[in-house]
Amino acid sequence: MTNIFINNYRAKSRTPQVVDLQDVDDDFLFGQLSALGPAENPEQHFFAKVFDDDVKRAVEELPEDFRLVVVLSFLEGFSYQEIAEIAGLQIGTVKSRLHRGRKLLQKALWDYAVKNGFIKEAAK
Amino acid sequence: MTCQEALRLLYEVIDKEANQIDSEKVREHLENCRDCMKRYEFEAMFKTFVTEKAISPTKTEQLKFKILAHLEEGEPESGGFFTNFFKNKNLIFAAAAILVLFLVSALSISQLYRHRTYVYPFEKHHLEGNPISIMENSNSLPLPQIRDYLASNLHLALSDSIAGYQMLHGGYDDIIGHKYVHLRYRNGSARVSLFFGRSADTVLPNFQKAVFAGTEYYRHVCGDCQIIYWKHGDSIAMAISEDKTVDLPAFIASVRPI
């Protein structure tokens, strides 16, 4: 599985991707869930509602650059240093991509939960 | 340490990448700052959540394994023969036993193969030259492609909504060399998976024949899941749900030929 990601990554790494992250705050999901009010544990509720398939899909649909580091870190359990070597990146780049990858994933899962009515987008 | 500094190092602490001095400072800050602590707990939970959900086989995958395991359990009991004969250490019978065993296992392998062919019936050539391109490393296909494929090959029209269930996503799968197209539907927390593949003229053991709204089908309930399959022209369609309360016969009755 790792090899597939690495191969895909190498094949696509020549075309730089433009991802608009302007509108994704650092604490996007946390902020949204907190805004739902003091009702007990909106996070727990959110995590309980989202299906395995949806998480897998959200990971698959991450832009390639971010998906690679997220998969290597979250699913394969590699360290930043190992990811840097596998992907041929600077450690700083691994950190920032992992950071942004997390944000994008949280945004995607939030949008998914809202779209499917698990969560009513209350506070805006 | 300020909140800003603590939050900057948050992911490194969660990923166990921060050096000892930094992680101690962050932990110290977290103990004294409720807001940062909540944020830390959330981000740590998020990581665990994604890891567990994305790594675990999906419910449908688990079901597939269950079905396979089930089919394997349903074989003739050649294992019993084997152990009994060898426990007796009766050499005169041993030769006969081996001969019997050979025949039984040959039979059971062919049986098993037929069962598997039935459940996972799509062969590669069945898809080649069809509107669906065979995608490597991915089993996800755009829904319009699957619809086109089912319409032109199986003369089936599938709508986005069947008996209250919404079409989620679909794909093309390869399990132990057998190919099939699948579609997943969801209604609240209840899920139904549909599989379409090439038919073999076999009847699976432990399936009961029944008729609902003019559709003849075979149904089996194993543990906490139910499976229904039915012939569709020279193809086979199968519906699986992990929820016993789902009315599968009504669901499949709504899967209509064009």
Interface residues (C-beta under 8 A of the other chain):
Chain A: I4 N8 D26 D27 L29 F30 L33 S34 E43 F47 V50 F51 D52 D53 V55 K56 R57 V59 E60 V70 S73 F74 L75 S79 Y80 K95 L98 H99 R102 L105 Q106
Chain B: L7 Y11 E12 D15 E17 K38 R39 F42 E43 M45 F46 K47 F49 V50 T51 K53 A54 I55 S56 T58 K59 T60 N137 S140 L168 H169 R184
